[in-house]
């Protein structure tokens, strides 16, 4: 899995590409932890390049959400692919991690 981190003024974008599974989760966790640790607490995980997510990946997203919120920010997801949306819906995590059409729209109005 490739992981692209794009810092921005209003929020940072983390874009995992490929499969978000137990083997790739540590990289995502590290990226989110580093962003939060450096004061970037508004994070969008762009899932447009993620073709599969397992329970470890879901756990990493929820862990990142918790870390960001504890630091006074938020973690949101954007552009989830259909396979990822199905997993979110099956686990009811689509209620906690609402999918936004684009990374730019994730914090619109905030």
Order of alpha helices (4+ residues) and beta strands (2+ residues): beta-beta-alpha-beta-beta-alpha-beta-alpha-beta
